[in-house]
Amino acid sequence: TPNTLGLIIARDDRERRQAFAQARRVESELRQVLSNSPAALWSAERAPGPDVLAGWQFRYVSPLLARLAGRPGDYFDHPFKWGDVIHPAEREAYRTGLRRLLTGTTADAEAQYRVVSADGTVRWVRDRLQVVRDAAGRPTRLDGCLVDVTEQRQSEEALRQRVQRFRALVEK
């Protein structure tokens, strides 16, 4: 009598492969759109665990983030490495605010501060952070949006100086 050596199951997985190819095309298009944004966008995810400050990994990093910081594209291998490019006078306030956001209950934060590039150039950025929490309230994802506001700050400073000069002229 013949013995069964194995069972062969054939499935038509063309639909699954087509859906997978479509998902890859959409992801590629989305990455293209995000890389052309005037804002540096990024997203990080945290591995499960009790320490809300550990286990973070980037999901997406806009190439503009490295250009804003004047660093190579592979410099930002960890989400908290951004703190290293913040101006030393504002670095601790940034890190304190980030810790407060991750350990607290608020969902978002916004700040303006200076960033120092590798060549010493100083830029002003507006940083918006949004945290996504699980059912227990622990952060699971952190999304960021950085916009270079250097020209705006320079314009505001020039206007402030003109107003001061005008006031001095009027007072004299």
Summary of the structure (lengths in Angstrom):
residues: 172
radius of gyration: 24.1
end to end distance: 116.2
largest distance: 116.2
contacts: 410
relative contact order: 0.12
helix: 43%
strand: 26%
